[in-house]
Amino acid sequence: MIRTIAIDDEPLALQLLTGCIKRTPFLELAGEFDNPFSAMEFLQKEPVDLMFLDIQMPDLTGTELVKILKDGPRLVFVTAYERYALESFKLNAVDYILKPYSYEEFLQAAVKAQHLIELENRGQEQIGFNADFLFIKSEYKVRRIRFDKILYIEGLKDYIKVFVDGEPKPILSIGTLKTLEAKLPSSKFMRVHRSFIVNLDKIETIERSRIIFGKEYIPIGDQYKVQFQAFLDKNFL
């Protein structure tokens, strides 16, 4: 099942959207929201794989919401305006549904999202892994990276940057932080921010809720502080 949310400020449009989600066997409606702020709060607490959202909404548009969310769920825009199509695909939308739409049109977009999410879950996003290392495709080459050489990893929407000890530049590859996190040993790596995973064995200095790697400062996000503090308490003198 693909955990899905719907966001639309128009009650009838939201009702139609949630109805389509409930009608689709492989979609699970995890939440419905008439404003993007409530959806944003929900996304900070609950895992979501896919969101269907309107673009033209008061206070915060659908495209603005997506730009705020880093490493957010896959998305399908549902809107009455054609002019946002180009921008939506720049934001890596899976599909773009124009209102009014039929269930068949909705289902086509849902199936497209299902295929993409399944590929990610199977780890077919250029990344493979073993007990001690992983393979990453970068710049037309496949690199073998040992876990004990990784300092930290940064997520940039559909790209990841792997910072390796002793290398001047990070290794850039297609992939999401969510997919990579599932492949890393949890005993050695921890998500400390929506955009960062760190190698716990490489942490030398922590200052003011930031982890310091040389000249780089990795912030510890509010929702990850409890887990990180538990790690510190377990290893504190």
C-alpha positions as a printed NumPy array, in Angstrom:
array([[  0.   ,   0.   ,   0.   ],
       [  1.173,   3.511,  -0.852],
       [  0.48 ,   5.986,   1.963],
       [ -1.122,   9.006,   0.31 ],
       [ -2.429,  12.42 ,   1.294],
       [ -4.695,  14.876,  -0.524],
       [ -4.423,  18.687,  -0.327],
       [ -6.982,  21.09 ,  -1.811],
       [ -8.609,  24.197,  -0.361],
       [-11.894,  23.633,  -2.259],
       [-14.201,  21.242,  -0.334],
       [-15.783,  19.618,  -3.404],
       [-12.436,  19.207,  -5.137],
       [-10.965,  17.65 ,  -1.982],
       [-13.937,  15.299,  -1.702],
       [-13.47 ,  14.152,  -5.304],
       [ -9.748,  13.664,  -4.802],
       [-10.111,  11.624,  -1.608],
       [-12.846,   9.584,  -3.267],
       [-10.482,   8.651,  -6.099],
       [ -7.764,   7.69 ,  -3.609],
       [-10.137,   5.484,  -1.605],
       [-11.322,   3.834,  -4.819],
       [ -7.772,   2.846,  -5.81 ],
       [ -6.738,  -0.518,  -4.291],
       [ -3.015,   0.204,  -3.9  ],
       [ -3.484,   3.662,  -2.318],
       [ -4.043,   4.23 ,   1.399],
       [ -5.517,   7.618,   2.377],
       [ -3.329,   8.728,   5.284],
       [ -4.765,  12.246,   5.506],
       [ -6.766,  14.968,   3.766],
       [ -6.113,  18.683,   4.185],
       [ -7.811,  21.887,   3.075],
       [ -4.643,  23.939,   3.573],
       [ -0.926,  23.287,   2.994],
       [  0.125,  24.28 ,   6.519],
       [ -1.794,  21.426,   8.136],
       [ -0.324,  19.068,   5.549],
       [  3.185,  20.313,   6.3  ],
       [  2.707,  19.675,  10.023],
       [  1.426,  16.161,   9.276],
       [  4.371,  15.39 ,   6.99 ],
       [  6.826,  16.259,   9.755],
       [  5.326,  13.539,  11.956],
       [  4.044,  10.808,   9.648],
       [  5.629,   8.825,   6.785],
       [  3.959,   9.536,   3.435],
       [  4.867,   8.091,   0.04 ],
       [  2.712,  10.203,  -2.284],
       [  0.67 ,  13.406,  -2.225],
       [ -1.934,  14.756,  -4.615],
       [ -2.164,  18.522,  -4.266],
       [ -3.733,  21.582,  -5.778],
       [ -1.522,  24.477,  -6.868],
       [ -3.658,  27.593,  -6.477],
       [ -4.285,  27.867,  -2.728],
       [ -4.371,  30.968,  -0.508],
       [ -1.36 ,  31.927,   1.638],
       [  0.843,  29.122,   0.287],
       [  0.606,  27.556,  -3.165],
       [  1.217,  23.893,  -3.921],
       [  4.474,  24.671,  -5.708],
       [  5.689,  26.78 ,  -2.774],
       [  4.893,  23.914,  -0.406],
       [  6.955,  21.491,  -2.493],
       [  9.909,  23.901,  -2.522],
       [  9.791,  24.118,   1.274],
       [  9.688,  20.355,   1.718],
       [ 13.092,  18.778,   1.227],
       [ 13.151,  15.086,   0.45 ],
       [  9.35 ,  15.13 ,   0.594],
       [  7.043,  12.457,  -0.809],
       [  6.415,  11.899,  -4.501],
       [  3.776,  14.273,  -5.818],
       [  1.057,  14.668,  -8.41 ],
       [ -0.353,  18.138,  -9.022],
       [ -4.123,  18.426,  -9.503],
       [ -5.081,  21.855, -10.823],
       [ -7.383,  23.785, -13.124],
       [ -4.526,  25.763, -14.671],
       [ -2.331,  24.562, -17.547],
       [  0.242,  27.317, -17.086],
       [  1.912,  25.564, -14.134],
       [  2.782,  22.414, -16.084],
       [  6.402,  23.369, -16.82 ],
       [  7.102,  24.452, -13.251],
       [  5.551,  21.255, -11.878],
       [  7.908,  19.069, -13.86 ],
       [ 10.855,  21.186, -12.77 ],
       [  9.759,  20.22 ,  -9.261],
       [  9.914,  16.539, -10.253],
       [  6.172,  15.953, -10.161],
       [  5.212,  12.445, -11.207],
       [  2.24 ,  13.767, -13.16 ],
       [ -0.021,  16.77 , -13.708],
       [ -3.814,  16.294, -13.688],
       [ -6.052,  19.02 , -15.087],
       [ -9.458,  19.691, -13.524],
       [-12.054,  18.529, -14.315],
       [-10.677,  15.02 , -14.565],
       [-12.054,  11.497, -14.766],
       [-11.151,   8.597, -12.504],
       [ -9.322,   7.05 , -15.46 ],
       [ -7.042,  10.098, -15.676],
       [ -6.472,   9.965, -11.924],
       [ -5.683,   6.249, -12.079],
       [ -3.133,   6.745, -14.872],
       [ -1.235,   9.21 , -12.681],
       [ -1.526,   6.925,  -9.642],
       [ -0.162,   3.927, -11.553],
       [  2.756,   6.021, -12.819],
       [  3.543,   7.006,  -9.225],
       [  3.176,   3.387,  -8.091],
       [  5.76 ,   2.186, -10.609],
       [  8.245,   4.875,  -9.598],
       [  7.828,   4.218,  -5.866],
       [  8.198,   0.471,  -6.386],
       [ 11.464,   1.035,  -8.242],
       [ 12.74 ,   3.135,  -5.365],
       [ 11.686,   0.587,  -2.758],
       [ 13.458,  -2.167,  -4.662],
       [ 16.632,  -0.116,  -4.658],
       [ 16.85 ,   0.24 ,  -8.435],
       [ 17.844,   3.912,  -8.233],
       [ 21.521,   3.436,  -9.132],
       [ 22.395,   2.283,  -5.597],
       [ 23.299,  -1.205,  -4.424],
       [ 24.573,  -2.318,  -1.02 ],
       [ 26.521,  -4.946,   0.886],
       [ 27.414,  -5.488,   4.535],
       [ 30.509,  -3.266,   4.322],
       [ 30.066,  -1.067,   1.279],
       [ 27.703,   0.256,  -1.356],
       [ 27.951,   0.929,  -5.069],
       [ 27.047,   4.398,  -6.328],
       [ 26.762,   5.443,  -9.945],
       [ 28.29 ,   8.863, -10.445],
       [ 29.482,  10.678, -13.586],
       [ 29.054,   7.613, -15.834],
       [ 31.092,   5.456, -13.461],
       [ 30.189,   3.056, -10.655],
       [ 32.046,   3.765,  -7.434],
       [ 32.463,   1.333,  -4.566],
       [ 32.28 ,   3.241,  -1.276],
       [ 33.094,   1.626,   2.034],
       [ 30.756,   2.565,   4.888],
       [ 33.695,   3.397,   7.152],
       [ 34.871,   6.046,   4.654],
       [ 31.577,   7.971,   4.541],
       [ 31.426,  11.102,   6.69 ],
       [ 27.882,  12.208,   5.937],
       [ 25.304,  12.284,   3.164],
       [ 23.223,  15.223,   1.984],
       [ 19.915,  14.878,   0.16 ],
       [ 18.96 ,  17.31 ,  -2.616],
       [ 15.497,  16.295,  -3.846],
       [ 16.273,  13.504,  -6.334],
       [ 20.039,  13.658,  -5.842],
       [ 22.382,  12.695,  -3.04 ],
       [ 25.853,  13.983,  -2.185],
       [ 28.088,  11.498,  -0.392],
       [ 30.953,  13.127,   1.501],
       [ 33.872,  10.703,   1.783],
       [ 36.829,  10.972,   4.121],
       [ 39.94 ,  12.04 ,   2.216],
       [ 38.144,  13.179,  -0.956],
       [ 38.015,  16.929,  -1.745],
       [ 34.592,  16.815,  -3.439],
       [ 31.414,  14.882,  -2.618],
       [ 30.193,  12.06 ,  -4.853],
       [ 26.986,  13.121,  -6.606],
       [ 24.426,  10.503,  -7.645],
       [ 20.757,  10.148,  -8.553],
       [ 18.711,   8.878,  -5.61 ],
       [ 16.763,   9.984,  -2.558],
       [ 17.885,  10.168,   1.035],
       [ 14.919,   8.02 ,   2.063],
       [ 15.948,   5.167,  -0.238],
       [ 19.595,   5.313,   0.779],
       [ 18.749,   5.456,   4.488],
       [ 16.967,   2.102,   4.195],
       [ 20.183,   0.558,   2.803],
       [ 22.577,   1.853,   5.436],
       [ 23.25 ,  -0.058,   8.688],
       [ 21.319,   1.732,  11.432],
       [ 24.046,   0.881,  13.948],
       [ 26.466,   3.138,  12.07 ],
       [ 24.326,   5.798,  10.368],
       [ 21.621,   8.115,  11.664],
       [ 19.289,  10.63 ,  10.055],
       [ 19.793,  13.878,  11.997],
       [ 17.962,  16.257,   9.668],
       [ 15.54 ,  16.067,   6.748],
       [ 18.55 ,  16.649,   4.49 ],
       [ 21.378,  14.842,   6.284],
       [ 22.511,  11.377,   7.381],
       [ 25.728,  11.123,   9.389],
       [ 28.193,   8.327,  10.088],
       [ 28.072,   8.016,  13.885],
       [ 31.619,   6.642,  14.008],
       [ 32.94 ,   9.814,  12.336],
       [ 31.477,  12.339,  14.776],
       [ 34.254,  14.177,  16.592],
       [ 32.69 ,  17.483,  17.655],
       [ 29.152,  18.693,  18.462],
       [ 28.38 ,  22.347,  19.082],
       [ 25.011,  24.061,  19.647],
       [ 22.881,  21.346,  18.031],
       [ 25.301,  21.062,  15.12 ],
       [ 27.71 ,  18.304,  14.167],
       [ 31.04 ,  19.603,  12.89 ],
       [ 32.894,  17.89 ,  10.058],
       [ 35.946,  20.043,   9.337],
       [ 34.554,  23.373,   8.147],
       [ 31.027,  22.028,   7.602],
       [ 28.236,  22.274,  10.17 ],
       [ 25.429,  19.706,  10.007],
       [ 22.256,  20.885,  11.807],
       [ 20.313,  18.498,  14.042],
       [ 16.615,  18.882,  13.191],
       [ 14.045,  19.207,  15.971],
       [ 12.281,  15.952,  15.085],
       [ 15.584,  14.028,  15.263],
       [ 16.944,  15.484,  18.507],
       [ 15.455,  12.862,  20.836],
       [ 16.946,   9.967,  18.877],
       [ 20.326,  11.674,  18.603],
       [ 20.348,  12.56 ,  22.303],
       [ 19.679,   8.911,  23.119],
       [ 22.762,   7.994,  21.102],
       [ 24.812,  10.578,  23.01 ],
       [ 23.522,   9.453,  26.409],
       [ 24.403,   5.852,  25.597],
       [ 27.985,   6.825,  24.759],
       [ 28.493,   9.671,  27.257],
       [ 31.226,   9.422,  29.886]])
